[in-house]
Amino acid sequence: MDAKEDFRNHIQGTTAGVVIGDRALEQRRTSPYIYDLAGAWKAMTGLPFVFAAWVANKQLPPDFIHLFNQANAVGLQNIGAVIAENPFTQYRKREGLAKFLELLGK
């Protein structure tokens, strides 16, 4: 289904959907069954859920890579503030991603 279309009106009966962001908060009011994928992954593997990863299936232009790296650098320069706002006792996101890829057979 086209991701531009708001598909939530199709979620009914035996048709499920993955809803994220603000739409997920709204969907909680109408769907009788709600599953937290991150919670289910953590329960199954004991590892954190990786919500996003930057990947490309083709060569990226050098100017894009440069701008992307600059944006990443800004985030990393402020990592202390980010961690202070989101204290975690363990940083195991890479282990979670590795487990996901392992289960995919990659």
N, CA, C and O atoms as a printed pandas DataFrame, in Angstrom:
     atom_number atom_name residue_name chain_id  residue_number  x_coord  y_coord  z_coord
0              1         N          MET        A               1    0.844   -1.175    0.000
1              2        CA          MET        A               1    0.000    0.000    0.000
2              3         C          MET        A               1    0.891    1.241    0.000
3              4         O          MET        A               1    1.946    1.238    0.634
4              5         N          ASP        A               2    0.495    2.271   -0.681
5              6        CA          ASP        A               2    1.246    3.515   -0.762
6              7         C          ASP        A               2    1.374    4.139    0.619
7              8         O          ASP        A               2    0.372    4.381    1.292
8              9         N          ALA        A               3    2.600    4.397    1.036
9             10        CA          ALA        A               3    2.847    4.945    2.371
10            11         C          ALA        A               3    2.281    6.346    2.529
11            12         O          ALA        A               3    2.096    6.808    3.655
12            13         N          LYS        A               4    2.004    7.025    1.439
13            14        CA          LYS        A               4    1.443    8.380    1.527
14            15         C          LYS        A               4   -0.016    8.347    1.983
15            16         O          LYS        A               4   -0.507    9.301    2.585
16            17         N          GLU        A               5   -0.687    7.266    1.696
17            18        CA          GLU        A               5   -2.096    7.126    2.084
18            19         C          GLU        A               5   -2.176    6.795    3.569
19            20         O          GLU        A               5   -1.365    6.022    4.079
20            21         N          ASP        A               6   -3.134    7.368    4.253
21            22        CA          ASP        A               6   -3.363    7.014    5.654
22            23         C          ASP        A               6   -4.139    5.706    5.658
23            24         O          ASP        A               6   -5.358    5.692    5.484
24            25         N          PHE        A               7   -3.424    4.618    5.858
25            26        CA          PHE        A               7   -3.984    3.267    5.741
26            27         C          PHE        A               7   -4.742    2.818    6.976
27            28         O          PHE        A               7   -5.299    1.720    6.985
28            29         N          ARG        A               8   -4.779    3.637    8.020
29            30        CA          ARG        A               8   -5.341    3.169    9.287
30            31         C          ARG        A               8   -6.792    2.746    9.180
31            32         O          ARG        A               8   -7.240    1.913    9.969
32            33         N          ASN        A               9   -7.537    3.286    8.241
33            34        CA          ASN        A               9   -8.935    2.865    8.113
34            35         C          ASN        A               9   -9.051    1.435    7.582
35            36         O          ASN        A               9  -10.132    0.847    7.615
36            37         N          HIS        A              10   -7.935    0.872    7.091
37            38        CA          HIS        A              10   -7.918   -0.522    6.636
38            39         C          HIS        A              10   -7.617   -1.491    7.782
39            40         O          HIS        A              10   -7.770   -2.701    7.618
40            41         N          ILE        A              11   -7.196   -0.979    8.930
41            42        CA          ILE        A              11   -6.856   -1.834   10.068
42            43         C          ILE        A              11   -8.154   -2.215   10.778
43            44         O          ILE        A              11   -8.694   -1.454   11.580
44            45         N          GLN        A              12   -8.632   -3.405   10.463
45            46        CA          GLN        A              12   -9.871   -3.908   11.061
46            47         C          GLN        A              12   -9.996   -5.391   10.760
47            48         O          GLN        A              12   -9.347   -5.892    9.842
48            49         N          GLY        A              13  -10.804   -6.086   11.505
49            50        CA          GLY        A              13  -10.968   -7.526   11.297
50            51         C          GLY        A              13   -9.649   -8.247   11.449
51            52         O          GLY        A              13   -9.019   -8.184   12.504
52            53         N          THR        A              14   -9.222   -8.941   10.385
53            54        CA          THR        A              14   -7.956   -9.676   10.425
54            55         C          THR        A              14   -6.820   -8.912    9.752
55            56         O          THR        A              14   -5.742   -9.469    9.546
56            57         N          THR        A              15   -7.044   -7.655    9.410
57            58        CA          THR        A              15   -6.006   -6.834    8.785
58            59         C          THR        A              15   -5.312   -5.995    9.840
59            60         O          THR        A              15   -5.938   -5.181   10.518
60            61         N          ALA        A              16   -4.011   -6.204    9.969
61            62        CA          ALA        A              16   -3.204   -5.475   10.952
62            63         C          ALA        A              16   -2.370   -4.424   10.237
63            64         O          ALA        A              16   -2.346   -4.369    9.008
64            65         N          GLY        A              17   -1.693   -3.599   11.006
65            66        CA          GLY        A              17   -0.817   -2.586   10.434
66            67         C          GLY        A              17    0.197   -2.132   11.456
67            68         O          GLY        A              17   -0.025   -2.235   12.662
68            69         N          VAL        A              18    1.308   -1.630   10.964
69            70        CA          VAL        A              18    2.317   -1.033   11.823
70            71         C          VAL        A              18    2.107    0.470   11.759
71            72         O          VAL        A              18    2.150    1.071   10.686
72            73         N          VAL        A              19    1.881    1.061   12.906
73            74        CA          VAL        A              19    1.618    2.493   12.985
74            75         C          VAL        A              19    2.660    3.092   13.928
75            76         O          VAL        A              19    2.882    2.581   15.025
76            77         N          ILE        A              20    3.299    4.184   13.489
77            78        CA          ILE        A              20    4.337    4.803   14.306
78            79         C          ILE        A              20    4.040    6.287   14.504
79            80         O          ILE        A              20    3.193    6.868   13.825
80            81         N          GLY        A              21    4.753    6.874   15.443
81            82        CA          GLY        A              21    4.661    8.313   15.662
82            83         C          GLY        A              21    3.325    8.744   16.236
83            84         O          GLY        A              21    2.675    8.001   16.972
84            85         N          ASP        A              22    2.927    9.962   15.884
85            86        CA          ASP        A              22    1.668   10.523   16.389
86            87         C          ASP        A              22    0.467    9.679   15.994
87            88         O          ASP        A              22   -0.495    9.563   16.754
88            89         N          ARG        A              23    0.522    9.089   14.806
89            90        CA          ARG        A              23   -0.596    8.238   14.364
90            91         C          ARG        A              23   -0.781    7.050   15.304
91            92         O          ARG        A              23   -1.908    6.621   15.549
92            93         N          ALA        A              24    0.326    6.517   15.832
93            94        CA          ALA        A              24    0.226    5.394   16.761
94            95         C          ALA        A              24   -0.481    5.810   18.038
95            96         O          ALA        A              24   -1.265    5.043   18.597
96            97         N          LEU        A              25   -0.207    7.019   18.499
97            98        CA          LEU        A              25   -0.874    7.501   19.705
98            99         C          LEU        A              25   -2.375    7.644   19.469
99           100         O          LEU        A              25   -3.179    7.355   20.356
100          101         N          GLU        A              26   -2.744    8.085   18.287
101          102        CA          GLU        A              26   -4.167    8.186   17.942
102          103         C          GLU        A              26   -4.786    6.801   17.784
103          104         O          GLU        A              26   -5.920    6.572   18.208
104          105         N          GLN        A              27   -4.048    5.881   17.179
105          106        CA          GLN        A              27   -4.570    4.534   16.902
106          107         C          GLN        A              27   -4.885    3.777   18.184
107          108         O          GLN        A              27   -5.759    2.910   18.195
108          109         N          ARG        A              28   -4.184    4.096   19.254
109          110        CA          ARG        A              28   -4.428    3.410   20.532
110          111         C          ARG        A              28   -5.881    3.577   20.976
111          112         O          ARG        A              28   -6.410    2.738   21.705
112          113         N          ARG        A              29   -6.521    4.653   20.541
113          114        CA          ARG        A              29   -7.911    4.909   20.947
114          115         C          ARG        A              29   -8.916    4.050   20.189
115          116         O          ARG        A              29  -10.046    3.876   20.646
116          117         N          THR        A              30   -8.520    3.506   19.029
117          118        CA          THR        A              30   -9.499    2.793   18.206
118          119         C          THR        A              30   -9.225    1.308   18.035
119          120         O          THR        A              30  -10.151    0.551   17.742
120          121         N          SER        A              31   -7.995    0.869   18.205
121          122        CA          SER        A              31   -7.667   -0.546   17.976
122          123         C          SER        A              31   -7.803   -1.349   19.266
123          124         O          SER        A              31   -7.305   -0.934   20.312
124          125         N          PRO        A              32   -8.478   -2.503   19.196
125          126        CA          PRO        A              32   -8.648   -3.311   20.405
126          127         C          PRO        A              32   -7.357   -4.021   20.821
127          128         O          PRO        A              32   -7.202   -4.370   21.991
128          129         N          TYR        A              33   -6.439   -4.239   19.896
129          130        CA          TYR        A              33   -5.189   -4.933   20.213
130          131         C          TYR        A              33   -4.010   -4.056   19.823
131          132         O          TYR        A              33   -3.896   -3.625   18.675
132          133         N          ILE        A              34   -3.155   -3.802   20.767
133          134        CA          ILE        A              34   -1.965   -2.973   20.552
134          135         C          ILE        A              34   -0.752   -3.790   20.998
135          136         O          ILE        A              34   -0.742   -4.333   22.102
136          137         N          TYR        A              35    0.259   -3.879   20.152
137          138        CA          TYR        A              35    1.472   -4.602   20.491
138          139         C          TYR        A              35    2.664   -3.663   20.380
139          140         O          TYR        A              35    2.825   -2.969   19.376
140          141         N          ASP        A              36    3.471   -3.644   21.380
141          142        CA          ASP        A              36    4.684   -2.850   21.402
142          143         C          ASP        A              36    5.806   -3.702   20.829
143          144         O          ASP        A              36    6.289   -4.616   21.498
144          145         N          LEU        A              37    6.230   -3.414   19.592
145          146        CA          LEU        A              37    7.254   -4.224   18.947
146          147         C          LEU        A              37    8.565   -4.206   19.727
147          148         O          LEU        A              37    9.243   -5.228   19.831
148          149         N          ALA        A              38    8.918   -3.055   20.271
149          150        CA          ALA        A              38   10.157   -2.969   21.036
150          151         C          ALA        A              38   10.079   -3.839   22.292
151          152         O          ALA        A              38   11.039   -4.527   22.640
152          153         N          GLY        A              39    8.953   -3.805   22.954
153          154        CA          GLY        A              39    8.769   -4.626   24.150
154          155         C          GLY        A              39    8.785   -6.111   23.827
155          156         O          GLY        A              39    9.368   -6.905   24.565
156          157         N          ALA        A              40    8.143   -6.489   22.718
157          158        CA          ALA        A              40    8.120   -7.900   22.309
158          159         C          ALA        A              40    9.526   -8.372   21.932
159          160         O          ALA        A              40    9.927   -9.483   22.276
160          161         N          TRP        A              41   10.268   -7.523   21.226
161          162        CA          TRP        A              41   11.648   -7.869   20.849
162          163         C          TRP        A              41   12.509   -8.042   22.092
163          164         O          TRP        A              41   13.279   -8.997   22.196
164          165         N          LYS        A              42   12.377   -7.115   23.031
165          166        CA          LYS        A              42   13.167   -7.170   24.266
166          167         C          LYS        A              42   12.835   -8.446   25.041
167          168         O          LYS        A              42   13.733   -9.106   25.563
168          169         N          ALA        A              43   11.538   -8.795   25.115
169          170        CA          ALA        A              43   11.130  -10.005   25.823
170          171         C          ALA        A              43   11.676  -11.258   25.135
171          172         O          ALA        A              43   12.041  -12.223   25.806
172          173         N          MET        A              44   11.732  -11.246   23.806
173          174        CA          MET        A              44   12.175  -12.414   23.057
174          175         C          MET        A              44   13.696  -12.577   23.085
175          176         O          MET        A              44   14.202  -13.693   23.205
176          177         N          THR        A              45   14.428  -11.450   22.974
177          178        CA          THR        A              45   15.882  -11.540   22.810
178          179         C          THR        A              45   16.673  -11.024   24.007
179          180         O          THR        A              45   17.846  -11.362   24.168
180          181         N          GLY        A              46   16.037  -10.206   24.846
181          182        CA          GLY        A              46   16.751   -9.563   25.932
182          183         C          GLY        A              46   17.589   -8.382   25.470
183          184         O          GLY        A              46   18.354   -7.813   26.250
184          185         N          LEU        A              47   17.445   -8.013   24.200
185          186        CA          LEU        A              47   18.235   -6.927   23.626
186          187         C          LEU        A              47   17.336   -5.752   23.248
187          188         O          LEU        A              47   16.132   -5.923   23.053
188          189         N          PRO        A              48   17.922   -4.559   23.144
189          190        CA          PRO        A              48   17.129   -3.394   22.744
190          191         C          PRO        A              48   16.664   -3.503   21.299
191          192         O          PRO        A              48   17.289   -4.181   20.485
192          193         N          PHE        A              49   15.586   -2.844   20.997
193          194        CA          PHE        A              49   15.024   -2.783   19.656
194          195         C          PHE        A              49   15.679   -1.630   18.911
195          196         O          PHE        A              49   15.807   -0.534   19.457
196          197         N          VAL        A              50   16.090   -1.861   17.686
197          198        CA          VAL        A              50   16.661   -0.801   16.855
198          199         C          VAL        A              50   15.526   -0.219   16.023
199          200         O          VAL        A              50   14.976   -0.891   15.151
200          201         N          PHE        A              51   15.182    1.024   16.297
201          202        CA          PHE        A              51   14.055    1.654   15.624
202          203         C          PHE        A              51   14.403    2.155   14.228
203          204         O          PHE        A              51   13.530    2.236   13.364
204          205         N          ALA        A              52   15.656    2.488   14.002
205          206        CA          ALA        A              52   16.036    3.013   12.693
206          207         C          ALA        A              52   17.524    2.801   12.468
207          208         O          ALA        A              52   18.316    2.762   13.410
208          209         N          ALA        A              53   17.883    2.666   11.206
209          210        CA          ALA        A              53   19.286    2.584   10.806
210          211         C          ALA        A              53   19.411    3.283    9.460
211          212         O          ALA        A              53   18.512    3.201    8.622
212          213         N          TRP        A              54   20.514    3.963    9.261
213          214        CA          TRP        A              54   20.761    4.644    7.989
214          215         C          TRP        A              54   21.440    3.657    7.045
215          216         O          TRP        A              54   22.564    3.227    7.302
216          217         N          VAL        A              55   20.766    3.296    5.956
217          218        CA          VAL        A              55   21.326    2.386    4.969
218          219         C          VAL        A              55   20.999    2.910    3.572
219          220         O          VAL        A              55   20.052    3.676    3.389
220          221         N          ALA        A              56   21.785    2.493    2.606
221          222        CA          ALA        A              56   21.532    2.860    1.213
222          223         C          ALA        A              56   21.766    1.634    0.350
223          224         O          ALA        A              56   22.644    0.819    0.636
224          225         N          ASN        A              57   20.983    1.509   -0.702
225          226        CA          ASN        A              57   21.158    0.378   -1.614
226          227         C          ASN        A              57   21.851    0.803   -2.907
227          228         O          ASN        A              57   21.891    0.046   -3.877
228          229         N          LYS        A              58   22.398    2.023   -2.911
229          230        CA          LYS        A              58   23.150    2.513   -4.068
230          231         C          LYS        A              58   24.194    3.516   -3.574
231          232         O          LYS        A              58   24.144    3.981   -2.435
232          233         N          GLN        A              59   25.121    3.828   -4.441
233          234        CA          GLN        A              59   26.172    4.792   -4.122
234          235         C          GLN        A              59   25.538    6.160   -3.864
235          236         O          GLN        A              59   24.698    6.623   -4.636
236          237         N          LEU        A              60   25.952    6.797   -2.770
237          238        CA          LEU        A              60   25.421    8.112   -2.424
238          239         C          LEU        A              60   26.372    9.199   -2.918
239          240         O          LEU        A              60   27.587    9.002   -2.930
240          241         N          PRO        A              61   25.821   10.352   -3.329
241          242        CA          PRO        A              61   26.682   11.445   -3.794
242          243         C          PRO        A              61   27.574   11.960   -2.662
243          244         O          PRO        A              61   27.137   12.040   -1.514
244          245         N          PRO        A              62   28.804   12.304   -2.980
245          246        CA          PRO        A              62   29.735   12.790   -1.952
246          247         C          PRO        A              62   29.199   13.988   -1.163
247          248         O          PRO        A              62   29.449   14.087    0.039
248          249         N          ASP        A              63   28.466   14.903   -1.816
249          250        CA          ASP        A              63   27.953   16.066   -1.082
250          251         C          ASP        A              63   26.904   15.650   -0.057
251          252         O          ASP        A              63   26.819   16.245    1.017
252          253         N          PHE        A              64   26.110   14.642   -0.376
253          254        CA          PHE        A              64   25.133   14.143    0.599
254          255         C          PHE        A              64   25.855   13.527    1.796
255          256         O          PHE        A              64   25.513   13.793    2.948
256          257         N          ILE        A              65   26.851   12.707    1.507
257          258        CA          ILE        A              65   27.609   12.058    2.585
258          259         C          ILE        A              65   28.254   13.109    3.479
259          260         O          ILE        A              65   28.251   12.972    4.703
260          261         N          HIS        A              66   28.805   14.156    2.876
261          262        CA          HIS        A              66   29.436   15.230    3.653
262          263         C          HIS        A              66   28.409   15.911    4.569
263          264         O          HIS        A              66   28.664   16.085    5.761
264          265         N          LEU        A              67   27.261   16.291    4.023
265          266        CA          LEU        A              67   26.230   16.946    4.834
266          267         C          LEU        A              67   25.687   16.017    5.917
267          268         O          LEU        A              67   25.431   16.446    7.042
268          269         N          PHE        A              68   25.514   14.752    5.573
269          270        CA          PHE        A              68   25.032   13.776    6.547
270          271         C          PHE        A              68   26.030   13.637    7.692
271          272         O          PHE        A              68   25.648   13.619    8.861
272          273         N          ASN        A              69   27.303   13.541    7.348
273          274        CA          ASN        A              69   28.332   13.414    8.380
274          275         C          ASN        A              69   28.401   14.662    9.256
275          276         O          ASN        A              69   28.644   14.560   10.459
276          277         N          GLN        A              70   28.191   15.827    8.670
277          278        CA          GLN        A              70   28.167   17.061    9.461
278          279         C          GLN        A              70   27.002   17.029   10.455
279          280         O          GLN        A              70   27.173   17.382   11.622
280          281         N          ALA        A              71   25.839   16.615   10.003
281          282        CA          ALA        A              71   24.671   16.535   10.886
282          283         C          ALA        A              71   24.910   15.526   12.000
283          284         O          ALA        A              71   24.565   15.775   13.155
284          285         N          ASN        A              72   25.499   14.395   11.654
285          286        CA          ASN        A              72   25.833   13.394   12.670
286          287         C          ASN        A              72   26.813   13.955   13.686
287          288         O          ASN        A              72   26.691   13.698   14.884
288          289         N          ALA        A              73   27.784   14.721   13.209
289          290        CA          ALA        A              73   28.792   15.304   14.102
290          291         C          ALA        A              73   28.142   16.222   15.123
291          292         O          ALA        A              73   28.527   16.223   16.292
292          293         N          VAL        A              74   27.161   17.002   14.690
293          294        CA          VAL        A              74   26.455   17.885   15.628
294          295         C          VAL        A              74   25.792   17.057   16.722
295          296         O          VAL        A              74   25.849   17.411   17.900
296          297         N          GLY        A              75   25.169   15.963   16.329
297          298        CA          GLY        A              75   24.544   15.085   17.317
298          299         C          GLY        A              75   25.559   14.498   18.271
299          300         O          GLY        A              75   25.334   14.455   19.480
300          301         N          LEU        A              76   26.672   14.049   17.731
301          302        CA          LEU        A              76   27.705   13.450   18.581
302          303         C          LEU        A              76   28.355   14.481   19.497
303          304         O          LEU        A              76   28.747   14.155   20.618
304          305         N          GLN        A              77   28.470   15.718   19.029
305          306        CA          GLN        A              77   29.032   16.780   19.871
306          307         C          GLN        A              77   28.130   17.078   21.059
307          308         O          GLN        A              77   28.577   17.619   22.070
308          309         N          ASN        A              78   26.865   16.723   20.929
309          310        CA          ASN        A              78   25.903   16.969   22.001
310          311         C          ASN        A              78   25.453   15.680   22.681
311          312         O          ASN        A              78   24.425   15.656   23.358
312          313         N          ILE        A              79   26.218   14.619   22.501
313          314        CA          ILE        A              79   25.817   13.307   23.023
314          315         C          ILE        A              79   25.685   13.318   24.541
315          316         O          ILE        A              79   24.832   12.624   25.093
316          317         N          GLY        A              80   26.514   14.093   25.214
317          318        CA          GLY        A              80   26.414   14.178   26.669
318          319         C          GLY        A              80   25.051   14.669   27.110
319          320         O          GLY        A              80   24.466   14.136   28.053
320          321         N          ALA        A              81   24.546   15.684   26.431
321          322        CA          ALA        A              81   23.224   16.216   26.760
322          323         C          ALA        A              81   22.133   15.200   26.451
323          324         O          ALA        A              81   21.164   15.069   27.199
324          325         N          VAL        A              82   22.296   14.490   25.353
325          326        CA          VAL        A              82   21.303   13.475   24.979
326          327         C          VAL        A              82   21.277   12.355   26.019
327          328         O          VAL        A              82   20.207   11.930   26.455
328          329         N          ILE        A              83   22.448   11.885   26.410
329          330        CA          ILE        A              83   22.528   10.813   27.399
330          331         C          ILE        A              83   21.968   11.273   28.746
331          332         O          ILE        A              83   21.283   10.517   29.434
332          333         N          ALA        A              84   22.267   12.514   29.110
333          334        CA          ALA        A              84   21.758   13.040   30.381
334          335         C          ALA        A              84   20.234   13.070   30.397
335          336         O          ALA        A              84   19.615   12.859   31.440
336          337         N          GLU        A              85   19.636   13.331   29.244
337          338        CA          GLU        A              85   18.173   13.364   29.152
338          339         C          GLU        A              85   17.572   11.967   29.060
339          340         O          GLU        A              85   16.391   11.777   29.349
340          341         N          ASN        A              86   18.379   10.989   28.661
341          342        CA          ASN        A              86   17.902    9.616   28.450
342          343         C          ASN        A              86   18.878    8.633   29.093
343          344         O          ASN        A              86   19.587    7.919   28.384
344          345         N          PRO        A              87   18.925    8.586   30.419
345          346        CA          PRO        A              87   19.929    7.729   31.065
346          347         C          PRO        A              87   19.611    6.234   30.894
347          348         O          PRO        A              87   18.528    5.764   31.241
348          349         N          PHE        A              88   20.581    5.518   30.355
349          350        CA          PHE        A              88   20.459    4.074   30.199
350          351         C          PHE        A              88   21.651    3.426   30.889
351          352         O          PHE        A              88   22.772    3.923   30.786
352          353         N          THR        A              89   21.419    2.331   31.584
353          354        CA          THR        A              89   22.523    1.668   32.273
354          355         C          THR        A              89   23.406    0.892   31.305
355          356         O          THR        A              89   24.583    0.663   31.585
356          357         N          GLN        A              90   22.845    0.486   30.165
357          358        CA          GLN        A              90   23.627   -0.265   29.185
358          359         C          GLN        A              90   23.321    0.255   27.795
359          360         O          GLN        A              90   22.179    0.590   27.484
360          361         N          TYR        A              91   24.325    0.319   26.980
361          362        CA          TYR        A              91   24.132    0.706   25.585
362          363         C          TYR        A              91   24.334   -0.536   24.740
363          364         O          TYR        A              91   25.467   -0.931   24.467
364          365         N          ARG        A              92   23.213   -1.167   24.316
365          366        CA          ARG        A              92   23.295   -2.462   23.626
366          367         C          ARG        A              92   22.544   -2.447   22.308
367          368         O          ARG        A              92   22.110   -3.497   21.834
368          369         N          LYS        A              93   22.382   -1.275   21.707
369          370        CA          LYS        A              93   21.637   -1.195   20.450
370          371         C          LYS        A              93   22.278   -2.027   19.345
371          372         O          LYS        A              93   21.574   -2.680   18.575
372          373         N          ARG        A              94   23.603   -2.009   19.260
373          374        CA          ARG        A              94   24.270   -2.770   18.208
374          375         C          ARG        A              94   24.044   -4.264   18.379
375          376         O          ARG        A              94   23.902   -4.987   17.393
376          377         N          GLU        A              95   24.011   -4.733   19.620
377          378        CA          GLU        A              95   23.729   -6.151   19.873
378          379         C          GLU        A              95   22.316   -6.483   19.412
379          380         O          GLU        A              95   22.078   -7.546   18.839
380          381         N          GLY        A              96   21.383   -5.573   19.663
381          382        CA          GLY        A              96   20.006   -5.784   19.223
382          383         C          GLY        A              96   19.908   -5.852   17.710
383          384         O          GLY        A              96   19.210   -6.711   17.172
384          385         N          LEU        A              97   20.602   -4.952   17.014
385          386        CA          LEU        A              97   20.603   -4.966   15.557
386          387         C          LEU        A              97   21.264   -6.236   15.035
387          388         O          LEU        A              97   20.768   -6.842   14.085
388          389         N          ALA        A              98   22.380   -6.651   15.644
389          390        CA          ALA        A              98   23.061   -7.877   15.218
390          391         C          ALA        A              98   22.143   -9.088   15.370
391          392         O          ALA        A              98   22.115   -9.958   14.500
392          393         N          LYS        A              99   21.398   -9.148   16.465
393          394        CA          LYS        A              99   20.471  -10.268   16.682
394          395         C          LYS        A              99   19.373  -10.270   15.618
395          396         O          LYS        A              99   19.009  -11.322   15.093
396          397         N          PHE        A             100   18.849   -9.079   15.305
397          398        CA          PHE        A             100   17.808   -8.962   14.274
398          399         C          PHE        A             100   18.339   -9.486   12.946
399          400         O          PHE        A             100   17.664  -10.267   12.275
400          401         N          LEU        A             101   19.542   -9.063   12.559
401          402        CA          LEU        A             101   20.132   -9.518   11.303
402          403         C          LEU        A             101   20.412  -11.010   11.336
403          404         O          LEU        A             101   20.239  -11.697   10.329
404          405         N          GLU        A             102   20.844  -11.515   12.483
405          406        CA          GLU        A             102   21.083  -12.955   12.627
406          407         C          GLU        A             102   19.792  -13.738   12.391
407          408         O          GLU        A             102   19.790  -14.751   11.692
408          409         N          LEU        A             103   18.707  -13.266   12.975
409          410        CA          LEU        A             103   17.427  -13.957   12.813
410          411         C          LEU        A             103   16.904  -13.866   11.386
411          412         O          LEU        A             103   16.140  -14.723   10.942
412          413         N          LEU        A             104   17.319  -12.820   10.668
413          414        CA          LEU        A             104   16.949  -12.703    9.264
414          415         C          LEU        A             104   17.776  -13.622    8.381
415          416         O          LEU        A             104   17.438  -13.857    7.220
416          417         N          GLY        A             105   18.874  -14.144    8.947
417          418        CA          GLY        A             105   19.751  -15.005    8.175
418          419         C          GLY        A             105   20.795  -14.233    7.408
419          420         O          GLY        A             105   21.310  -14.724    6.404
420          421         N          LYS        A             106   21.121  -13.030    7.860
421          422        CA          LYS        A             106   22.118  -12.187    7.162
422          423         C          LYS        A             106   23.493  -12.402    7.740
423          424         O          LYS        A             106   24.457  -11.785    7.286
